[in-house]
Amino acid sequence: MNETTSPGASPRGLIGAGSAMFLVGTLTAVSATIADYPVLGGQAVRYAVAAVILFAAVRLTGAGGPRPTARDLALLAVLAGTGLAAFNVCIVAATHHTSPATIGTVIATVPVALALAGPLLERRRPAPAVVLSACVVTAGAALANGLGSGTLHGLLLALGALAGEVCFSLLAVPLLPRLGPLRVSAWSAALAAPMLLAAGLVADGRDVLRVPTGTELAGLGYLSVIVTTVAFFLWYDALGRLGSDRAGLFAGLIPVSAVVTTVALGLGEPAPADLAGAALVAAGVVTGLRPPRRRRPVRASRERAAVVPAGAGRNL
């Protein structure tokens, strides 16, 4: 059975969303260990391994349910094609035309996009407090990334990656109540693997895959198990519990996590801008997750107080 609940301040959802985005943020530093491995082929391997693990988890945990319908499979294919395959292709292509900082800054606007688009797709008005908090988170993430520089072509590719990141969350929303987070994660990874392998064959030909070195094998294993298998499940589970707008606030943790991981691996030290950006992200997330204040029915109370019981004047 699917445990997805209505959006709210679910502790499990808060922990899951924060953990998922923190794990995704470690991708940048860990990817440096597989920099010489064919990129698209490596991503195909990453998602294929994750799919095997996730489908095994579905079987072992009994998290089955109704089989995906043709509509479900079509939506999963679009999710995998945009949120996973196209996202990775855009990221790889963008690095040839612009700086990583620019790409990170563009993708850092994910919280604002989800705060606006998520509620609209659910036919409800965006919460002003969440949208404002998303802007604060985005500003903090951009500050931590640095604004960077590059060409118009690179910027457009970065925007394509942003669109893929948004689709990764929004397209999963209608699937989660029926399939649950574990199966959505498994199917999306399984469908993305052949797409990326095909893209890799076009880009690299026979060199799309090769036997990895020991360091590359460890890096691919970490990306497959931690950044994909664990983070995907945690994110989709949190998405159903918090709603896409509030869960999206945690996307601002990605650059913060990247800085922390870089420091932990001894690859650099945080700059003042990194610390200031992390503080803004934290402030935005905390503010956006605060429950809305309930308005006191002042007007109704006054109207009730103004009603004089019949005959009250005659008792004076």
C-alpha positions in Angstrom: 0.0 0.0 0.0 1.1 3.5 -0.7 1.8 5.6 2.4 1.6 8.9 0.6 -0.4 11.4 2.7 -1.8 14.8 2.2 0.7 17.7 2.2 1.6 19.0 5.6 4.4 19.3 8.1 5.1 15.6 8.2 8.3 14.9 10.3 9.2 12.0 8.0 8.6 14.2 5.0 10.9 16.9 6.4 13.7 14.5 7.2 13.3 12.7 3.9 13.4 15.9 1.7 16.3 17.3 3.6 18.3 14.1 3.4 17.5 13.5 -0.2 18.7 16.9 -1.3 21.8 16.7 0.8 22.7 13.4 -0.7 22.1 14.8 -4.2 24.4 17.7 -3.3 27.3 15.3 -2.8 27.1 14.3 -6.5 29.3 17.2 -7.6 32.3 16.2 -5.5 31.9 12.5 -6.0 31.5 13.0 -9.8 35.1 14.2 -9.8 36.2 10.6 -9.2 34.7 9.5 -12.5 35.6 12.6 -14.5 37.5 10.4 -17.1 34.7 7.9 -17.5 32.3 8.3 -20.5 29.7 10.6 -18.9 26.5 9.4 -20.6 27.5 5.8 -20.4 28.3 6.2 -16.7 24.9 7.7 -16.1 23.2 4.8 -17.9 25.1 2.4 -15.7 24.2 4.4 -12.6 20.4 4.2 -13.4 20.5 0.6 -14.5 22.1 -0.5 -11.2 19.7 1.7 -9.2 16.7 0.2 -11.0 17.9 -3.4 -10.2 18.2 -2.5 -6.5 14.9 -0.6 -6.4 12.9 -3.4 -8.1 14.5 -5.9 -5.7 13.4 -3.6 -2.8 9.9 -3.6 -4.2 9.8 -7.4 -4.2 11.4 -7.8 -0.8 9.2 -5.2 1.0 6.0 -6.3 -0.7 5.5 -2.7 -1.9 3.6 -4.0 -4.9 0.2 -3.0 -6.0 -1.7 -2.5 -9.2 0.4 -2.8 -12.3 1.2 0.5 -14.1 -1.4 1.3 -16.7 -0.5 2.5 -20.2 -1.1 6.0 -19.0 1.2 5.5 -16.0 4.0 4.0 -18.2 3.6 6.9 -20.7 3.9 9.4 -17.8 6.9 7.5 -16.4 8.6 7.6 -19.8 8.2 11.3 -20.0 9.5 11.7 -16.5 12.5 9.6 -17.2 13.1 11.3 -20.6 12.9 14.8 -19.2 13.8 14.6 -15.5 16.7 12.1 -15.9 17.9 11.6 -19.4 17.4 15.1 -20.9 18.5 16.7 -17.6 21.9 14.9 -17.7 22.4 15.6 -21.4 21.7 19.3 -20.9 24.1 19.4 -17.9 26.9 17.7 -19.9 26.3 20.0 -23.0 26.0 23.1 -20.8 29.4 22.6 -19.3 31.0 23.1 -22.7 29.4 26.6 -23.1 29.1 28.0 -19.6 30.6 27.8 -16.1 29.4 25.3 -13.5 28.5 28.2 -11.3 26.0 29.5 -13.9 24.4 26.1 -14.3 24.1 25.8 -10.5 22.6 29.3 -10.2 20.0 28.5 -12.9 19.1 25.2 -11.3 18.9 26.9 -7.9 15.6 28.5 -9.0 13.9 25.1 -8.7 12.3 26.1 -5.4 10.6 29.1 -7.0 9.4 27.1 -10.0 7.9 24.3 -7.7 6.4 26.9 -5.3 4.5 28.4 -8.3 3.8 25.5 -10.6 3.1 22.8 -8.0 0.0 24.4 -6.5 -1.3 25.4 -9.9 -1.2 21.9 -11.2 -3.1 20.8 -8.0 -5.7 23.5 -8.7 -4.9 25.6 -5.7 -3.4 29.0 -5.3 0.4 29.3 -4.5 1.0 30.2 -0.9 2.6 33.7 -0.8 4.7 32.8 2.2 6.1 29.7 0.5 6.8 31.6 -2.7 8.7 34.3 -0.7 10.6 31.7 1.2 11.5 30.0 -2.1 12.9 33.2 -3.4 15.1 33.5 -0.3 16.3 29.9 -0.7 17.1 30.6 -4.4 19.0 33.7 -3.5 21.0 31.7 -0.9 21.7 28.9 -3.3 22.8 31.3 -6.1 25.1 33.0 -3.6 26.7 29.7 -2.6 27.1 28.8 -6.3 28.4 32.2 -7.5 26.7 33.8 -10.5 29.3 32.6 -13.0 29.4 33.5 -16.7 29.0 32.0 -20.1 27.3 32.1 -23.5 23.6 32.4 -24.4 23.8 28.8 -25.7 25.1 27.6 -22.3 22.3 29.6 -20.5 19.6 27.9 -22.7 21.0 24.5 -21.9 21.1 25.3 -18.2 17.4 26.4 -18.5 16.8 23.0 -20.2 18.3 21.3 -17.2 16.1 23.4 -14.9 13.0 22.3 -16.8 14.1 18.7 -16.4 14.6 19.1 -12.7 11.1 20.6 -12.3 9.6 17.7 -14.4 11.4 15.2 -12.2 9.2 16.3 -9.3 5.9 17.5 -10.9 5.4 14.6 -13.2 5.7 12.2 -10.3 2.9 13.9 -8.3 0.0 12.1 -10.1 1.9 8.8 -10.1 2.7 8.6 -6.3 -0.8 7.9 -5.0 -1.2 4.9 -7.3 2.3 3.5 -7.5 4.1 4.8 -4.4 7.6 6.3 -4.1 9.5 3.0 -4.4 8.0 1.9 -7.7 8.0 5.4 -9.2 11.8 5.5 -8.4 12.3 2.1 -9.9 10.4 2.6 -13.1 11.9 6.0 -13.8 15.5 4.8 -13.3 14.8 1.7 -15.5 13.4 3.8 -18.3 16.1 6.4 -18.2 19.0 3.9 -18.5 18.4 2.9 -22.2 17.7 6.5 -23.1 21.1 7.6 -21.8 22.8 4.6 -23.3 21.3 5.6 -26.7 22.5 9.2 -26.3 25.9 7.9 -25.3 26.2 5.7 -28.4 25.4 8.8 -30.5 28.0 11.0 -28.7 30.8 8.5 -27.9 30.1 5.5 -30.2 31.8 2.3 -29.0 33.6 4.2 -26.2 30.3 4.8 -24.4 31.2 2.0 -21.9 34.4 0.6 -20.6 35.7 -1.3 -17.6 36.0 1.2 -14.8 39.1 1.5 -12.6 38.8 0.8 -8.8 38.2 4.5 -8.0 35.7 4.9 -10.8 33.9 1.7 -9.7 33.6 3.2 -6.1 32.3 6.5 -7.5 29.7 4.8 -9.8 28.6 2.6 -6.9 28.1 5.6 -4.6 26.1 7.4 -7.3 24.0 4.3 -8.0 23.2 3.3 -4.4 23.2 6.6 -2.4 22.5 9.4 -4.8 20.0 7.5 -7.0 18.5 4.6 -5.1 18.3 6.1 -1.6 17.8 9.8 -2.6 15.1 9.1 -5.2 13.0 7.1 -2.7 13.4 9.7 0.0 12.5 12.5 -2.3 9.4 10.9 -3.8 8.3 9.8 -0.4 8.7 13.4 0.9 7.0 14.9 -2.2 3.8 13.0 -1.4 3.9 14.0 2.3 4.8 17.7 2.0 3.6 18.7 -1.4 5.8 19.9 -4.3 5.9 23.5 -3.2 7.2 22.9 0.4 9.4 19.9 -0.6 10.9 22.1 -3.3 12.4 24.4 -0.7 14.9 21.7 0.2 16.4 21.8 -3.3 18.3 24.8 -2.0 20.4 22.4 0.1 22.1 21.0 -3.0 24.8 23.7 -3.3 25.2 23.8 0.4 25.7 20.1 0.5 28.2 20.4 -2.4 30.3 22.9 -0.3 30.2 20.6 2.8 31.2 17.6 0.8 34.0 19.5 -0.9 35.4 20.5 2.5 35.0 17.0 3.9 37.0 15.6 1.1 39.7 18.2 1.5 39.1 19.7 -1.9 38.6 23.3 -0.7 37.5 25.6 2.0 34.2 27.5 2.3 34.3 31.2 1.2 32.2 33.9 3.1 29.7 33.8 0.2 29.2 30.0 0.8 28.5 30.6 4.5 26.1 33.5 3.8 24.3 31.5 1.1 23.9 28.6 3.5 22.4 30.9 6.1 19.9 32.3 3.6 18.9 28.8 2.5 18.3 27.7 6.1 16.3 30.9 6.8 14.2 30.4 3.7 13.5 26.7 4.4 12.5 27.3 8.1 10.3 30.2 7.1 8.6 28.4 4.3 7.8 25.3 6.4 6.1 27.3 9.2 2.4 26.5 9.3 0.2 29.4 8.2 -1.4 31.5 10.9 -5.1 30.9 11.4 -7.1 34.1 11.2 -9.3 34.7 14.2 -13.0 35.0 13.3 -13.1 38.6 14.6 -15.9 39.8 12.4 -18.1 36.8 13.2 -17.5 37.3 16.9 -18.5 41.0 16.6 -21.6 40.1 14.7 -22.6 37.6 17.4 -22.0 40.1 20.1 -24.1 42.7 18.3 -27.2 40.4 18.3 -29.5 41.4 21.2 -31.7 38.6 22.5 -35.4 39.2 21.9 -37.1 40.8 24.9 -33.8 41.7 26.6 -34.9 45.4 26.7 -38.1 44.6 28.5 -36.2 42.9 31.4 -34.5 46.2 32.3 
